Amino acid sequence: MMDVRRLVLLRDLAEYQTVTAVADVHHVTASAVSQQLRALEAEVGKPLLLREGRTLRLTSAGRALARRCEDVLAALERASAEVNELAGTIDGELAVGSFTSAFPSVAMPMAETLQARHPQLRYRFHEGEPEETIALLRQRRLDLVVAYRYRHLGTELPPGLVALPVCDDPFLICVPEKLRELVETEGLSALSEQSWVALPEGSCREANVHAARTAGFTPKLTHTCASIPVALDLVAAGLSVTMMPAMAVRSAPPGVALVPAPGLHRKIEVVVRAGTERQPVIAAALAALAEP
């Protein structure tokens, strides 16, 4: 019988490529990961890894087994959900990950609804971008994640996860007030010669660049700001332009014009591990999110 925890390490080795990276993800030593993978080979009875000096690569058998890992995990999640459904209670802890701008409009309203219905339920929140929280979800350190994906970037979820739509978050073109009329008339292409401010490397920055190139130009990313309020202050001062999702621009400073960007938006969704949708606590959270 194969140990499921060892299967997860094999799956992660297929994804992250090195034992050191897998060890970092699981907060253990590289030697511990190697030991567990050797034990999995013994359980399977076939070579799963090729050792080339200090590097490990998956054999064809190792790759095949890694691909089936998500099926095994999902089946176990469904079995656990069926058992917990029989208890008929909603208690314990719900570990929720969410990106910053979704807390007031998605994560907290969900928690408030659940708190009113199931006061015995406890919560643990983790604020972070989807790149971080999705990884924690796959590691079973979170139960549910409020995340986003940009439609025009075509990003896909990792295997073993299920996404349920919450809403669309439209993009807004953020410009100094003096440029409002020009942008409303000519659209994004009117900003081809302007200095842009963007967040550090990540999907929002990529979405800005992709949208600008679709409009016929490459944006001049003159400024980089980790803080959305600081980026909008640069716009208000007439020093820059940018695009932001509406959720992130709840209170723009005076002097900033917010112009809709037709056809550009990101999907806000709640992501869970496949097979956990029927877990009583998670099912209750999904029901709360589905309410208007």
N, C-alpha and C positions, 0 to 999 in steps of 0.2 A: 504494500500500500504506500502510495507516494504522500509525502508530507506537503500540505498545501502551502505552508510558509516558504518552503524551499522552492515550490513552483513559482511563487511570487518573485523570489530572487532571480530565478531563471528568466522570467518575463522581463524583469527590469534590466537584466544584463543585455537582453536582445534590444531593449530600447535605448539604454544609456551607454552601451558599448564597452565600458570598462568596469572592473570590479571596484576600483576606487570610487567611481561615481555612484555605483549601487550602494556601497558602504556609506557614503555621505547622505544619500537619500534616507537610509534606514537608521542612521546614527549609530552604526556599529563599526568595527574594524574591518579592513579589507581581508585580513586572515580569517575572520569569522565568516564572512561571505563565502570565501573559497572553501572553507571546511564544510559549510552547508551544501554547497553545490557538489562537492565530492560525495557527500552522503546521498544526495539525490541521484547521482549516477549509479551508486551502489543499489539504490532502491529500484531503479529502472532496469538495471542490468545491461545497459548499452552506453557507449561513450556519447556524452552530450557536449563535451568541450574539447577543443584542440588547444594544447598548450604550446605556444611558440615563444620561448624565452620567458619573459615575465608577462606576456599577453595571453588572454584567453579569447577564443572564438568559438561560436556555437557550431556544432556539426549539423548535418541535415536533420538528424533525429532531435537534436537540441532545439533547432528552429521550429520543427513541427510541434514539439511539446510546448514550447513557449506560446505558439499561436493558439493552442487549446486551453491555455491557462484561464483566459477570461470566461470560457464556457463553464469550466469547473467552478470558478468563483461565483458566477451568476447562479448556478444550480444550488450551491450552498446557501447563497443569500435567499433564494426563493424558499428553500426548505426551512430556514430560520424564520422567515416571515410567516409561513403557515403555522409553525409552532406558536409564535407570539400572538397570532390572530386568535388562537384558541383561548388565550388568557383573557381577552376582551378588555384589557386595561391599556391606558395610554399614560405611561409614567417613565421615569428614568431621565436620561440626558439627551438633548439634541444639540449636536455640534454643527454650527452653521458658519460657513465662510461667505464673505460678500465683499465686493469692491466698494470703495468709499462712497461714491455718489448714489449707490443703490440702498444704503442703509436707511435713510429717512423715508424713501418711497416704496421700498419692497421688503427688506429684511425686518425692520422694526414693526411695520403694520402686521406682518405675518406673526411675529412673536407676540404682539399684543392680542391678536385674535386667539392664538393658542393659549395664552395665559388666562384669558377669560373663560375658556372652555375646559382647560385641563390645568388647574392651578398647581398640581403636584409635579408637573413637568419642569425640569431644570434646563438651563441653556448655557452654552459655551460658544461665544462669538469669536471669529478670527477675521480681522480686516486685512484684505490683500487683493492684489490683482489676480485675474483668472489663472495666469501662468503658475502662480504659487498655490492658490487654493485648489485648483483641479488636481495638482500633484498630491496635495494632502488628502484629498478625497480618495484618490486611487490607493493611497497608503493606509486607508481606513482610519485616518486621524480626524476626518470630518465626515459628517453624515449627509450633508446637503450643501450645495454651493450656488449662490446667486452670481451668475457670470454673464459675459457678453461675448458676442462674435460679430465681426463686421461682415455684412452680406457681400460687399463688393470685393472683399479679400478672399472669400471662399475658404475660410479656415474650417477644419474638421475637428470633431472631438476625438480624443484617444479612444481606442477600443475598450469595451467593458463599461461604458458610461451611457446614460440615457438623459437626453435634454428635453424638457417640457417648456414651451414658450410662455413667457409672462407678458411681454409687450414689446413694441418697437420704440427705440429712442432716436428721434430724428437729429440730424446734424444741423448746426447753425453756423453760418459764416459770421465771424466776429471781426468787425472793422471799426475804425474811428467813425464817429457820426458824420464827418464830412464826406465819407465814401459811401454812405448808405444808398443814395439815389443811383450812383454809378453801378453798384453791385446788384441792386434790384433790377436795373435795366439790362446789364450785360452779363450778369452771373459771375461765376468764379473766374472766368478768363480775364476779367477786369483787374485781377490782382497779380498778374504775371510779373510785374516790375516792382512789386512791394516786398519789403522785408517781412519774413514770417517768423513767428515764434512757435516752437513745438515742444511737446513733452520729451523727456529722454527716450532712448530707444524703446520701442514697444509698438503694440498694435495701433494705438491712436496716432502715433507719428506716421506709421506706414499708411494708415487710412488717409491722412492728409496728403501725403505724397502721391498716392494712387489716384485720388480724386483730382488733384491738380494736373497730373499727367493726362488723365482722361479729358480734361478741359483744354489740353494743348500746350502745357508748359510744365517745367520743373520748378517747384517753389524754391525761393532763396531762403533756406533755413538759417537765418542770421542768428537767432536767439534760441537758447534751450533753457526751459524752466521746469523744474520738478513740481512746482506749485501752480495750480490753475489760477488762483487769485492773482499771483504775480504776473502770469502771462496776460491776464485780462487788464492788469494795470498798465502793461506796456502798450496794449491796444488803445486804452483810454488816453494815454499820453501821445498818441499819434505816431508811435515808433514802430508799430508792427501790425500784422493781421494774423488771423488763425482760423481754424475750424474746431469746434468742440461739440460733443453730444449734448443735447438739451439738459439731461440729468446733471451734467457737470457744471452747468452755467445757471444755477438757480438764482443767483443775485449778481448780475453784472454791474460794475461800477458806472457812474454817470460818464457819458461820453462814448460808451460802447454801443454800437448798433448791432442788433442780432437779426440776421437775414436768413430765412430758411434756405436750405440747400436741397432743392428738389431731387428726390430719388435716392438720397444718401441717408442711411440710418444704420444703427446696429441692433441686433437682436438681443433682448434681455431674456434670459432663460434660467430656469433652475435645473441643476445637474445633480443626478444621483447615480450610484452604482447600479448597473443592471441587476435586477432581481430584488432590489430593496424597496421598490415602489409600494409593495403591499405591507411592509413593516408598519405596524400601527402608528408609531410616532411619525414616521416619514409620510405615511398616507395622510395623516391629520394635517401635517405642514403643507403638503401639496394641495389639499382641499382648501386650506386657508388662503393660499396664494391664488387659487382659481376664482375666489370671490371678487366681485367688482369693488 
